[in-house]
Amino acid sequence: MKKNQKWLILGCVLLLIAATAGALTRLKANLKLGKPGIKAVSLPGQVMMKLDLPERVLDFTSTNVPESEVELGYFPKDTSFVERLYTSPDDPYGISATIILMGADRTSIHRPEYCLAGQGFSCDDKEMVNIPVTGPQPYQLPVSKWKVSRLVQQPDGQSAKISGVYVFWFVADTEQTTGIVQFQSYLVRDLLFKGILQRWAYISYFAPCLPGQEEDTFARMEKLIAASVPEFQLPPKSANAISR
């Protein structure tokens, strides 16, 4: 390759880098933050928003669970967070429900595997299911349903298996999906073509159980989810807003 051609190629590369940097700068300057797909109250002068989960649902009562020190240090400062632990007379372990709402920093929303690994759980089975949600606008809520497990050491030194069911989905103002890849593609699409950074929320429910009781546990979770979702999540604006 001739010397002049090398300089020409280098010049084109540098020009492309400069153009990309300029486009990103303009995009950031004109960026609009989208509306959340959940009920949230704006806080004066803050990107963070006040989130609520219902205190009582059917025969479930609940207690508020504050953010842990790990979560406070991990999430970006503009992340909105709420968690509640639901208990009922027929459930000895309880069901935790969590909402994580991103602000201008998209790293608030992470892969579900990271959450589970941090608690020592691994996924044994993955399934997509629909949960019928009632209310003024009934619809089918698609969710990811994972069966998980971990080994714990007992006082006698023996290992015992603990199982659990993890249900989650992602929702924004105009979109909803059960997949992290789909969520990321929607986020990039709206960012590039609309100049809008959608405020995605990562919603999850988790319940531990004994091995073999996963389906009974999910049946209780399904009732809780169906009854609680209308209390905090806005109904889909169209059938096209929901995807797997």
N, C-alpha and C positions, 0 to 999 in steps of 0.2 A: 504494500500500500504506500502511495506517495505521501510525502510529508504534508503537502497542502491538503490532501484528503483527510489526514488525521486531524489537522487543525480545524477543518470544516466540521467533522463529526463531533469533535470536542465542543466547538462553538454551538452546535445544534443542541447537544445535551445540556449545556449550561443555560441556553435560552429556554429549553423545556422546563428545567428545574426552576428558573426564575419565574416563568409564567405560572407554573403550578403553585409556587409559594404565594404569588400575587393573587391568584384565584382563591386560595384558601383564606388569605387575609381579608379579602373582600367578602367572602362567604361568612366568616366569623363576625365581621363588622355589621352585616345585615341579617344576622341570624335571629329568628324568632323562636321563642320557647313555646311549644304546644301546650294544649290543655290536657290534664290527666283524664283517664277513662274511669276514674273512681271519684267518689265524693271527698273533696278535700277543701279545707279553708285556708285562704291565703293569710300569711303573717306579715304585718306591716314591715316594710323594708327588708324582707328576707325572701330568698328563693324557696327555702323550706316551707312546707305546708303542714297544717295540723290534720292528722288522720285519725279515724275512729273505727273500731270494730264494735259490733253490738255487744252489750254486756250480758244480756240474757237472750237465748235462742232456744225455742221449744222447752225441753226439760234440762237444758244445759245452763249452768252458771259459769262465770268466768272471773279470772283475776288478771290484772294488767301485769305484763312482764316488761320491765325497763330494759333498755339496751345494755348489753354487757360491756365491759372495758375493751374486750377484743373488737366488738362491733363498732364502738365509738372510735377506735383507732383505725379500723379498716375502711369504713365507708367515707366517701368524700363529704366535706362539711355541708354541702347543700342537699344531702340525702334526707328524705323524710321516712320515718320508720314507726311502726306500731306492731305490737305482738300481744296476744291474749292466750291464756291457757283455759280451755273449756273442759269442764267435768260434768258427769251425769251419774245418776244412781247405778246404772248398769255398766259403767266404764271405770275400771280400777286404775287406769293409767292416765287418762286425759288426752286431749287433742290440742295441739298448739297451732294457732293461726297467725300468720305474719304477712304484713304488706311492706314492701320496700319500694319507694317512689323516687325515681331519679330526678335530679335537677338539671343543671347545665352540664354536669359531668356524667357521661354515659357509663363510667366504670362502676356506678352504683349497682348496676344489674350484672350479676355474675352467673357463671354456669352452675346449675344445681349440684353437679358432682362435687364442687368445692365445698358447699355447705355440708353435704353428707360426710365427706372425707374428714372435715374438721371435727366431726363428732364420732369418728371411727367407724362409720357405716359404709358399706359397699352395696351396689345395686345388684339384685339377683334376677329381676324381671322387670321389663318395661312394657307398658300398655297404654293406648289412647282410648279413653271412654268419654261418653257424653252424659252429663248430669242434667236432668230436667229442672230448670229454674222457673218457679211460678211467680206470680205478681201481676202488675198491670200489663206487662208485655212478656208473656211466657216465651222461653226459648231454650234450646239445647246448648249447654255450656261444655265445650270440649276441653278436657284436661289431660295432663300426663299423670299416669298412676304407676308409681314405682314400688315394688316390693324390695325392702332392704333388710340387711342383717349385720350383726357384729358379734364378735366373741368377747366375753368379759370373764375376768378371772374371779372365781369365788374364793371365800375365806379358806377353803380346804386346798386351794391350789389348782383345782380342776377348772376347766374352761366350760362356759355355758353360752349357748347361742341366744341372742335377743333379736327378734324380728321387728319390723315396723312397716308402715305404709306411708308413702310420701306423695302428695298430690299437689300439682302446681300448674300455673299458666301465666301468660304475660298479656297485659292489656294497656292500650293507649286510647286516645280520644276517638280514633276512627278505625282502630285495628285490634285484633285479638288473636293470639296464637298459643300453641302448646310447645313450640320448638324454639330453642335459643338461636339457631341459625336463621329461622324465618324472622324472628324478632330483629336480629341484626340487619337483615336485608331490608326490612321495612324502614328501619331507622336510617340507614344509608340512603335509601331511595328518597325519602321525604326530605332529608338534609340536602341532597344534591339537586333535586328537581323542584322542590317547593321552598327551600330555604327555611324549613321548619325542623327544629329538634324536638321530636315528639317526647312527651313526658311519660315514659313507660313505667308501669308498675309490675313488680314481680310478686305474685300472690301464691302463698303456699300453706298447706295444712300437713301436719305430721302427727302420727300416733304410733307409739311403741306397742308391741303385743308379743305374746308367746308364739313360737313357731307353730304353724298350722292354723292360726286364728286370723290370718290376714284378711280373708274375705268377710268374716263377721265384723272385723274392725273397719273395713272399708264401708260396709253397710251403714255403720254409725256415722262415719265421716260424711258419707253421701247425704244423709239427712241434715247434718249440720251445715254443709256447704250450700245445699239447695235453699235452706231457710235463711242463711246469713248473707249470702251474696247480694240479694236485692237491697240490703241495708247499707252497703258501702260501695257497690259497683254500679256504674251507670249502665242501663240496658244498651245493647248494640244498636247503632243507628241504622244498620241495614244487614241483610243476610250476608253480604259480601265482606262485612267487617270481621267475620269469624273464619279462621282457617286453622288447620292443624300444623 
